[in-house]
Amino acid sequence: MKKHLLTSLVVSAVCLSAPQSHAYQKLNLPQMGEPADQVMSPRDEKNIGRGYMRKIRQYLDLVTDTEVNTYIQQLGERLVSTRPEIDASDFTFFVVKNSEINAFALPGGYIGINSGLITSANNEAELASVIAHETAHILQRHIARLYASQGNSSYKTAATILAAILLSQQSPEAGQAALLTGLAASQQSVINFTRTHEYEADRIGIQLLSDAGYNPQGMVDFFEVLRRWVSLNSNEQMEFLRTHPLTNNRISEARNNSSRLANPVGIQNTTNFQLHQMKLRVMQSDNPASLLKALSDGHISNSEVARLYGEILIQLNTGNTKASQPLIERLISLQPDNASIQILNARVALANGDTAKAESIYGSLIDIYPENYAAIEKYTEMLIHQRRTNRAERVIQTYIRNASNVYPDVYKKYANVLKQKGRIGASHEAMADYFLLLDERQEAISQLKKALKSSTEGSNEASRIEARITRSINIRPENF
């Protein structure tokens, strides 16, 4: 049933439209316009992408860690922001909890990255190169162009490839079967056209990397990571390479393009990449004791900061809180100003019973970084556990009022606080706001109806909620 729902949804897939900027004309890329514009409007593309994401949230195992998701979103937005004509906030970057190396672009600006790809990258430039490549697929409307140039047959083939990407997240065998079926039904011209897309996405991706301040050599370096994987796993096939064929010509062209844009002082790596990569390694590990020993022996990562961070996470996860104290003290001495490390510092303090220290750290963090939802989340979790609901409510309200891009999960926290305070109707309204931010309109309407039942008939509150329900029912999908 899950596979059928994903596959049937893919049949409607197209990619988001984007105008061509002067910076990209020098790369000899096609101008966006007819006939691709007639395939499907950007409004329809966005709606299809929303449909994809609803199914993905339902059927794929997504990473829910706020810090990891915020990091990936900000990295993606940094790349998209190099195109001033594109609104970076229209793009959604998310992480699939899967140890395989894979990434994929969906209609409407949705880009998924497997946790295994992040843990396999050597540095942030390599990770950024993959995200830039997938972003380029969307900017150039590759699926729409494939459909427009080859007709309905190739459109279904492209849809099958996307279905294979999604299916492979649950079952590599099912994904491979779907992919082979689609390719077997296609003409050689379609295959060549999709290869052209890969070269094009590489060229644009390299430009995005350079414009965002990264060393564009990162893309070539990641190709070498893939090539080494192939040489070490000759009997296995990587899903990423099925949908992104790696050839000597492709690597050579990428090397030439990156050389033209060489930036020896461009970003190669960051502390935040190392920390979030380590967090994902800890999440993926099925043997924490073995990972802990490897970290403490210095066998994983050449960064002491990342190793300490990983050791502390494992100690906290396994309940060995006292052992985490000297480790966090050493880590703070190395990186006192990193927000993620300070959040971990507060977690260690709280785990060791020092609530005053934890509160002080969280208070300082949200004063310095008022839009850092990871700090807000951990702080409100502490406050809710302590049943300090008034303080929790004020912290959440301040964040919602001031954040330029509200993290949807905050409304779930808000609903929990309101429920604890006995404000059941308001709690349902907060959950409605949560579902609205996820484009889950029917779930939002259901929550609003529950809120209405909790209100007094004929009251101002009831009238306001009824108005919200009417707006939600009548709202056009493209504005939702």
C-alpha positions as CSV (number, residue, x, y, z in Angstrom):
1,M,0.0,0.0,0.0
2,K,2.8,2.4,0.9
3,K,4.6,1.7,-2.4
4,H,1.4,2.2,-4.4
5,L,0.7,5.6,-2.8
6,L,4.2,6.9,-3.5
7,T,4.3,5.6,-7.0
8,S,0.9,6.9,-8.0
9,L,1.9,10.4,-6.7
10,V,5.1,10.4,-8.7
11,V,3.2,10.2,-12.0
12,S,2.2,13.8,-11.6
13,A,5.8,15.1,-10.9
14,V,7.3,18.2,-12.4
15,C,9.9,20.7,-11.2
16,L,9.8,24.3,-10.0
17,S,10.2,27.1,-12.5
18,A,13.1,29.6,-12.2
19,P,14.2,32.5,-14.5
20,Q,17.7,32.4,-16.0
21,S,20.2,34.9,-14.5
22,H,23.1,36.5,-16.3
23,A,25.6,34.6,-14.2
24,Y,24.4,31.3,-15.6
25,Q,24.3,32.3,-19.2
26,K,28.1,32.0,-19.3
27,L,27.7,28.3,-18.6
28,N,25.9,27.8,-21.9
29,L,22.7,26.6,-20.2
30,P,19.3,26.7,-21.9
31,Q,17.0,29.6,-21.3
32,M,13.9,28.8,-19.3
33,G,10.7,29.3,-21.1
34,E,8.5,27.6,-23.8
35,P,7.7,24.8,-24.2
36,A,8.5,23.8,-20.6
37,D,6.3,26.6,-19.2
38,Q,3.2,25.0,-20.8
39,V,3.8,21.6,-19.2
40,M,2.6,22.7,-15.8
41,S,2.5,26.0,-14.0
42,P,4.8,26.7,-11.0
43,R,1.6,26.8,-8.9
44,D,0.7,23.3,-9.8
45,E,4.3,22.1,-9.3
46,K,4.3,23.5,-5.8
47,N,1.0,21.7,-5.0
48,I,2.4,18.4,-6.3
49,G,5.5,18.9,-4.2
50,R,3.3,19.4,-1.2
51,G,1.6,16.2,-1.9
52,Y,4.9,14.5,-2.1
53,M,5.9,15.8,1.3
54,R,2.7,14.7,2.9
55,K,3.4,11.1,1.8
56,I,7.1,11.4,2.7
57,R,6.3,12.5,6.2
58,Q,3.8,9.6,6.4
59,Y,5.9,6.8,5.0
60,L,9.6,7.6,5.2
61,D,11.8,7.8,8.4
62,L,12.8,11.4,8.6
63,V,15.4,12.9,11.0
64,T,13.5,15.0,13.5
65,D,16.4,16.5,15.3
66,T,15.9,20.3,15.2
67,E,19.6,21.2,15.1
68,V,20.3,18.9,12.2
69,N,17.3,20.1,10.2
70,T,18.1,23.7,10.9
71,Y,21.7,23.2,9.7
72,I,20.6,21.5,6.5
73,Q,17.9,24.1,5.8
74,Q,20.4,27.0,6.3
75,L,23.0,25.4,4.2
76,G,20.5,24.9,1.4
77,E,19.2,28.5,1.7
78,R,22.8,29.8,1.5
79,L,23.2,28.2,-1.9
80,V,19.8,29.2,-3.2
81,S,20.3,32.8,-2.0
82,T,23.0,33.3,-4.6
83,R,20.1,33.5,-7.1
84,P,18.5,36.9,-6.0
85,E,15.5,36.3,-8.2
86,I,14.6,33.1,-6.2
87,D,13.1,33.2,-2.7
88,A,15.2,30.8,-0.7
89,S,12.5,30.2,1.9
90,D,10.4,28.5,-0.9
91,F,12.9,25.6,-0.7
92,T,12.6,22.9,1.9
93,F,15.7,20.7,2.7
94,F,15.2,17.6,4.8
95,V,17.1,14.6,6.0
96,V,16.0,11.0,5.6
97,K,17.2,8.6,8.3
98,N,18.9,6.1,6.0
99,S,22.6,5.0,6.0
100,E,22.7,4.7,2.2
101,I,24.4,7.5,0.1
102,N,21.5,9.2,-1.6
103,A,19.9,12.6,-2.3
104,F,16.9,13.6,-4.5
105,A,15.0,16.6,-5.7
106,L,11.2,16.8,-5.7
107,P,8.8,19.2,-7.5
108,G,8.3,22.5,-5.8
109,G,11.6,23.0,-4.2
110,Y,11.8,19.9,-1.8
111,I,15.2,18.3,-1.5
112,G,15.9,15.2,0.5
113,I,19.4,14.1,1.7
114,N,20.1,10.8,3.3
115,S,21.9,10.8,6.7
116,G,24.3,8.3,5.1
117,L,25.4,10.8,2.5
118,I,26.1,13.4,5.2
119,T,28.2,11.0,7.3
120,S,30.1,9.9,4.2
121,A,31.1,13.4,3.1
122,N,34.6,14.5,4.2
123,N,33.7,18.2,4.7
124,E,30.9,20.7,4.2
125,A,32.0,21.7,0.7
126,E,31.4,18.1,-0.4
127,L,27.9,18.0,1.2
128,A,27.1,21.4,-0.2
129,S,28.1,20.2,-3.7
130,V,25.4,17.5,-3.6
131,I,22.8,19.9,-2.3
132,A,23.8,22.4,-5.0
133,H,23.5,19.7,-7.7
134,E,19.9,18.8,-6.5
135,T,19.0,22.4,-6.3
136,A,20.1,22.9,-9.9
137,H,17.7,20.1,-11.0
138,I,14.9,22.2,-9.6
139,L,16.1,25.6,-10.9
140,Q,16.4,24.2,-14.4
141,R,13.0,22.4,-14.3
142,H,14.6,19.2,-15.6
143,I,11.5,16.9,-15.3
144,A,9.2,19.5,-17.0
145,R,11.7,19.9,-19.8
146,L,12.0,16.2,-20.2
147,Y,8.3,15.9,-20.5
148,A,8.0,18.8,-22.9
149,S,10.8,17.6,-25.2
150,Q,9.9,13.9,-25.4
151,G,6.1,13.8,-24.7
152,N,4.1,11.7,-22.2
153,S,6.1,8.6,-22.5
154,S,9.3,10.2,-21.2
155,Y,7.3,12.0,-18.6
156,K,6.2,8.7,-17.2
157,T,9.8,7.4,-17.4
158,A,11.0,10.4,-15.4
159,A,8.2,9.8,-12.9
160,T,9.3,6.2,-12.6
161,I,12.8,7.4,-11.7
162,L,11.5,9.6,-9.0
163,A,9.3,6.8,-7.7
164,A,12.4,4.5,-7.6
165,I,14.2,7.1,-5.5
166,L,11.4,7.2,-3.0
167,L,10.8,3.5,-2.9
168,S,14.5,2.8,-2.4
169,Q,14.4,4.6,0.9
170,Q,12.2,1.8,2.2
171,S,13.3,-1.1,0.0
172,P,16.4,-1.0,-2.3
173,E,15.0,-4.0,-4.2
174,A,11.7,-2.4,-4.9
175,G,13.4,0.8,-5.9
176,Q,15.7,-1.0,-8.3
177,A,12.8,-2.9,-9.9
178,A,10.9,0.3,-10.4
179,L,13.9,2.1,-11.9
180,L,14.8,-0.8,-14.3
181,T,11.1,-1.1,-15.5
182,G,11.1,2.6,-16.3
183,L,14.4,2.7,-18.1
184,A,13.6,-0.4,-20.1
185,A,10.4,1.3,-21.4
186,S,12.3,4.5,-22.4
187,Q,14.0,5.4,-25.7
188,Q,17.8,6.0,-25.8
189,S,17.1,9.7,-26.5
190,V,15.4,10.0,-23.1
191,I,18.3,8.4,-21.3
192,N,20.7,10.8,-23.1
193,F,18.5,13.7,-22.2
194,T,18.7,12.8,-18.5
195,R,22.4,12.5,-18.8
196,T,22.5,16.0,-20.2
197,H,20.6,17.1,-17.1
198,E,23.3,15.6,-14.9
199,Y,26.0,17.6,-16.7
200,E,23.9,20.7,-16.5
201,A,23.2,20.3,-12.8
202,D,26.9,19.8,-12.2
203,R,27.7,23.0,-14.0
204,I,25.1,25.0,-12.1
205,G,25.9,23.4,-8.9
206,I,29.6,24.3,-9.2
207,Q,28.5,27.9,-9.9
208,L,26.2,27.9,-6.9
209,L,29.1,26.6,-4.7
210,S,31.4,29.3,-5.9
211,D,28.9,32.1,-5.5
212,A,28.0,30.9,-2.0
213,G,31.7,31.1,-1.0
214,Y,32.5,27.4,-1.1
215,N,35.5,25.9,-2.8
216,P,33.9,24.4,-5.9
217,Q,36.5,21.6,-5.8
218,G,34.1,20.1,-3.3
219,M,32.0,18.6,-6.1
220,V,35.0,16.8,-7.7
221,D,36.1,15.6,-4.3
222,F,32.7,14.1,-3.6
223,F,32.9,12.3,-7.0
224,E,36.1,10.7,-5.8
225,V,34.2,9.6,-2.6
226,L,31.7,7.9,-4.8
227,R,34.4,6.4,-7.0
228,R,36.1,4.9,-4.0
229,W,32.9,3.5,-2.7
230,V,32.3,1.7,-6.0
231,S,35.8,0.3,-6.0
232,L,35.3,-1.1,-2.5
233,N,31.8,-2.4,-3.1
234,S,32.0,-3.9,-6.5
235,N,29.2,-6.3,-5.9
236,E,26.8,-3.7,-4.7
237,Q,24.9,-0.9,-6.5
238,M,24.4,2.5,-5.0
239,E,21.0,4.0,-5.5
240,F,22.5,7.5,-5.9
241,L,24.6,6.2,-8.9
242,R,21.6,4.7,-10.6
243,T,19.9,8.0,-10.7
244,H,23.1,10.1,-11.0
245,P,25.4,8.1,-13.4
246,L,29.1,8.8,-12.7
247,T,31.3,8.7,-15.8
248,N,34.9,9.7,-16.5
249,N,33.6,12.5,-18.8
250,R,31.3,13.8,-16.2
251,I,34.1,13.9,-13.6
252,S,36.5,15.5,-16.1
253,E,34.0,18.3,-17.0
254,A,33.3,19.0,-13.3
255,R,37.0,19.2,-12.7
256,N,37.4,21.7,-15.6
257,N,34.5,23.9,-14.4
258,S,35.6,23.9,-10.8
259,S,39.2,24.9,-11.9
260,R,37.8,27.9,-13.8
261,L,36.0,29.0,-10.6
262,A,38.8,27.9,-8.2
263,N,38.6,29.7,-4.9
264,P,41.6,28.7,-2.7
265,V,40.1,30.6,0.3
266,G,36.6,29.2,-0.2
267,I,34.8,27.4,2.6
268,Q,36.0,23.8,2.8
269,N,34.8,22.8,6.2
270,T,33.0,24.2,9.3
271,T,32.6,23.2,12.9
272,N,28.9,23.0,12.5
273,F,29.2,20.4,9.7
274,Q,31.5,18.3,12.0
275,L,29.1,18.5,14.9
276,H,26.0,17.6,13.0
277,Q,27.7,14.9,11.0
278,M,28.8,13.4,14.4
279,K,25.3,13.6,15.8
280,L,24.0,11.7,12.8
281,R,26.8,9.1,13.2
282,V,25.7,8.6,16.8
283,M,22.0,8.4,15.7
284,Q,22.9,5.7,13.1
285,S,25.1,3.6,15.3
286,D,23.7,0.3,16.4
287,N,26.7,-0.2,18.7
288,P,27.2,2.9,20.9
289,A,29.9,1.2,23.0
290,S,32.0,0.4,20.0
291,L,31.5,3.9,18.6
292,L,32.5,5.4,21.9
293,K,35.7,3.5,22.1
294,A,36.6,4.4,18.5
295,L,36.0,8.1,19.3
296,S,38.0,8.0,22.5
297,D,40.8,6.3,20.8
298,G,40.8,8.9,18.1
299,H,40.0,6.6,15.2
300,I,37.0,8.6,14.0
301,S,37.3,12.2,12.8
302,N,40.4,14.3,12.8
303,S,38.5,17.0,14.9
304,E,38.9,16.8,18.7
305,V,35.8,19.0,18.9
306,A,33.7,16.6,16.9
307,R,35.0,13.5,18.8
308,L,34.3,15.1,22.2
309,Y,30.8,16.1,21.0
310,G,30.1,12.5,19.9
311,E,31.4,11.0,23.2
312,I,29.2,13.3,25.2
313,L,26.1,12.5,23.2
314,I,26.7,8.8,23.7
315,Q,27.3,9.2,27.4
316,L,24.0,11.1,27.7
317,N,22.1,8.6,25.6
318,T,23.4,5.7,27.7
319,G,22.7,7.4,31.0
320,N,26.3,7.8,32.0
321,T,25.8,11.5,32.9
322,K,28.7,11.9,35.3
323,A,31.2,10.8,32.7
324,S,30.0,13.6,30.4
325,Q,30.9,16.4,32.8
326,P,34.8,16.5,32.3
327,L,34.2,16.0,28.6
328,I,31.9,19.0,28.2
329,E,34.3,21.1,30.2
330,R,37.1,20.2,27.8
331,L,34.8,20.9,24.8
332,I,33.7,24.3,26.1
333,S,37.4,25.3,26.5
334,L,37.9,24.6,22.8
335,Q,34.7,26.1,21.5
336,P,33.0,28.4,24.0
337,D,30.9,30.3,21.6
338,N,29.2,27.6,19.5
339,A,25.5,27.5,20.0
340,S,25.2,23.7,19.5
341,I,27.9,23.1,22.0
342,Q,26.3,25.4,24.6
343,I,23.0,23.6,24.1
344,L,24.8,20.4,24.8
345,N,26.4,22.1,27.8
346,A,22.9,22.8,29.2
347,R,21.8,19.3,28.6
348,V,24.8,17.9,30.6
349,A,24.1,20.4,33.4
350,L,20.4,19.3,33.5
351,A,21.3,15.6,33.4
352,N,23.6,16.1,36.4
353,G,20.9,18.0,38.3
354,D,22.2,21.5,37.9
355,T,19.0,23.1,36.8
356,A,20.2,26.6,37.6
357,K,23.1,26.3,35.3
358,A,21.0,24.9,32.5
359,E,18.5,27.7,32.9
360,S,21.3,30.3,32.8
361,I,22.7,28.8,29.6
362,Y,19.4,28.6,27.9
363,G,18.5,32.1,28.9
364,S,21.7,33.5,27.5
365,L,21.3,31.5,24.3
366,I,17.8,32.8,23.5
367,D,18.9,36.3,24.3
368,I,21.8,36.1,21.9
369,Y,20.1,33.9,19.3
370,P,16.3,34.7,19.6
371,E,15.5,32.7,16.4
372,N,17.5,29.6,17.4
373,Y,14.6,27.2,17.8
374,A,16.9,24.3,19.0
375,A,17.6,26.4,22.1
376,I,13.9,27.3,22.5
377,E,12.9,23.7,22.1
378,K,15.3,22.3,24.8
379,Y,14.5,25.2,27.2
380,T,10.7,24.8,26.9
381,E,11.1,21.0,27.3
382,M,12.8,21.7,30.6
383,L,10.2,24.2,31.6
384,I,7.3,21.9,30.7
385,H,8.9,19.0,32.7
386,Q,9.2,21.4,35.6
387,R,5.5,22.4,35.0
388,R,6.6,26.1,34.7
389,T,4.0,26.6,32.1
390,N,3.7,30.4,32.4
391,R,7.4,30.8,31.7
392,A,7.2,28.3,28.8
393,E,4.3,30.1,27.3
394,R,6.1,33.4,27.4
395,V,9.2,32.0,25.8
396,I,7.2,30.3,23.0
397,Q,5.1,33.4,22.3
398,T,8.2,35.6,22.1
399,Y,9.8,33.2,19.6
400,I,6.6,33.1,17.5
401,R,6.2,36.8,17.5
402,N,9.8,37.6,16.5
403,A,11.0,34.7,14.3
404,S,11.2,35.5,10.6
405,N,10.6,31.8,9.7
406,V,8.8,30.0,12.5
407,Y,9.8,26.3,13.0
408,P,6.5,24.3,12.8
409,D,7.3,22.1,15.8
410,V,7.0,25.1,18.1
411,Y,3.2,24.9,17.8
412,K,3.3,21.3,19.1
413,K,5.2,22.5,22.1
414,Y,2.8,25.4,22.5
415,A,-0.2,23.0,22.3
416,N,1.4,20.9,25.1
417,V,1.8,24.0,27.3
418,L,-1.7,25.1,26.7
419,K,-3.1,21.7,27.4
420,Q,-1.2,21.6,30.7
421,K,-2.8,24.9,31.6
422,G,-6.3,23.5,30.8
423,R,-6.8,25.6,27.8
424,I,-8.0,22.8,25.6
425,G,-9.5,24.9,22.8
426,A,-6.4,27.0,22.4
427,S,-4.3,23.8,22.4
428,H,-6.3,22.5,19.4
429,E,-5.8,25.8,17.7
430,A,-2.0,25.6,18.2
431,M,-2.0,22.1,16.7
432,A,-4.0,23.6,13.7
433,D,-1.2,26.1,13.2
434,Y,1.3,23.3,13.3
435,F,-0.5,21.4,10.6
436,L,-1.0,24.5,8.5
437,L,2.7,25.1,8.4
438,L,3.1,21.5,7.2
439,D,0.5,22.1,4.5
440,E,-1.8,19.5,6.1
441,R,-5.0,21.4,5.6
442,Q,-7.5,18.6,6.5
443,E,-5.7,17.9,9.8
444,A,-5.7,21.6,10.5
445,I,-9.4,21.8,9.9
446,S,-10.0,18.8,12.2
447,Q,-8.1,20.5,15.0
448,L,-10.0,23.8,14.5
449,K,-13.3,21.8,14.7
450,K,-12.2,20.3,18.0
451,A,-11.3,23.8,19.2
452,L,-14.8,25.0,18.2
453,K,-16.4,22.2,20.3
454,S,-14.4,23.5,23.3
455,S,-15.6,27.1,22.9
456,T,-18.9,28.6,24.2
457,E,-21.5,28.7,21.5
458,G,-22.1,32.2,20.3
459,S,-19.0,33.6,21.9
460,N,-16.4,35.8,20.2
461,E,-14.0,32.9,20.5
462,A,-16.4,30.6,18.7
463,S,-17.0,33.2,15.9
464,R,-13.3,33.6,15.4
465,I,-12.7,29.8,15.2
466,E,-15.6,29.4,12.8
467,A,-14.1,32.1,10.6
468,R,-10.8,30.3,10.6
469,I,-12.5,27.0,9.6
470,T,-14.3,28.8,6.7
471,R,-11.1,30.3,5.5
472,S,-9.3,27.0,5.7
473,I,-12.0,25.2,3.8
474,N,-12.3,27.8,1.0
475,I,-8.6,28.6,0.7
476,R,-7.2,27.8,-2.8
477,P,-4.5,25.1,-2.7
478,E,-1.9,27.4,-4.4
479,N,-2.2,29.9,-1.5
480,F,-2.1,27.2,1.2
